[in-house]
Amino acid sequence: MKNRPYIVGGSLILVGYVWTMLRRVERAIPEELVELRRNDQMQRLKGIFRRTLCHVMALD
């Protein structure tokens, strides 16, 4: 979070997520889009870790 107060703001965001989960509100975006985005993010993370690992191995 970039605005103060951090504790109150973070707590309210968490309460919002929990409230939505307890009410079982349907997601606003399709499940296919969630899966596509999740896969894209995982590929990016794997690429970052691979580059970092290769960089570290090259230093040794």
LUMFI-295867 format. One record per residue (C-alpha): x, y, z; residue number from 1. Coordinates in pm, 1 decimal, m for minus. Example, Ala and Ser with C-alpha at 12.3 -4.5 7.8 and 13.67 -1.06 7.14 Angstrom:
2
(atom (1230.0, m450.0, 780.0), 1) (atom (1367.0, m106.0, 714.0), 2) 
END
This chain:
60
(atom (0.0, 0.0, 0.0), 1) (atom (128.8, 343.0, m77.3), 2) (atom (m104.5, 557.1, 134.5), 3) (atom (m123.5, 588.4, 511.7), 4) (atom (m263.0, 447.0, 745.6), 5) (atom (m119.2, 110.5, 649.7), 6) (atom (m267.7, m102.1, 927.8), 7) (atom (m624.0, 29.8, 896.1), 8) (atom (m620.1, 27.4, 516.3), 9) (atom (m472.5, m321.2, 495.1), 10) (atom (m719.6, m451.2, 750.4), 11) (atom (m1014.2, m306.9, 559.1), 12) (atom (m893.9, m462.6, 234.3), 13) (atom (m861.6, m798.9, 409.6), 14) (atom (m1210.7, m761.7, 559.1), 15) (atom (m1345.3, m689.9, 210.5), 16) (atom (m1190.7, m1007.9, 70.0), 17) (atom (m1316.4, m1218.2, 359.5), 18) (atom (m1666.0, m1065.5, 339.2), 19) (atom (m1685.3, m1142.5, m32.6), 20) (atom (m1562.5, m1497.9, 27.9), 21) (atom (m1816.8, m1558.3, 304.4), 22) (atom (m2100.7, m1425.9, 89.3), 23) (atom (m1978.1, m1648.4, m196.5), 24) (atom (m2002.4, m1368.8, m449.2), 25) (atom (m1947.7, m1484.9, m805.7), 26) (atom (m1636.6, m1347.3, m973.1), 27) (atom (m1688.7, m1064.3, m1217.0), 28) (atom (m1451.4, m1213.7, m1476.1), 29) (atom (m1485.2, m1551.9, m1648.8), 30) (atom (m1294.5, m1851.0, m1511.1), 31) (atom (m1114.4, m1894.6, m1846.2), 32) (atom (m968.0, m1547.0, m1816.1), 33) (atom (m855.5, m1616.9, m1458.7), 34) (atom (m683.4, m1935.6, m1572.8), 35) (atom (m519.2, m1759.6, m1868.7), 36) (atom (m387.0, m1482.2, m1643.5), 37) (atom (m266.0, m1731.1, m1382.1), 38) (atom (m76.2, m1931.0, m1644.0), 39) (atom (78.6, m1612.3, m1784.0), 40) (atom (193.4, m1504.5, m1439.2), 41) (atom (343.6, m1847.1, m1367.3), 42) (atom (538.2, m1839.0, m1695.0), 43) (atom (674.2, m1495.0, m1607.8), 44) (atom (778.4, m1610.5, m1260.1), 45) (atom (949.2, m1918.3, m1401.3), 46) (atom (1138.8, m1699.1, m1647.4), 47) (atom (1252.4, m1466.0, m1369.2), 48) (atom (1372.7, m1756.1, m1156.4), 49) (atom (1550.9, m1918.9, m1450.2), 50) (atom (1733.2, m1596.3, m1540.4), 51) (atom (1825.7, m1536.0, m1177.6), 52) (atom (1948.1, m1891.5, m1131.5), 53) (atom (2151.2, m1879.3, m1453.8), 54) (atom (2300.0, m1548.0, m1345.6), 55) (atom (2395.1, m1685.4, m1003.1), 56) (atom (2541.0, m2003.2, m1156.3), 57) (atom (2749.1, m1795.9, m1399.1), 58) (atom (2901.8, m1600.9, m1111.1), 59) (atom (3032.9, m1918.2, m944.0), 60) 
END
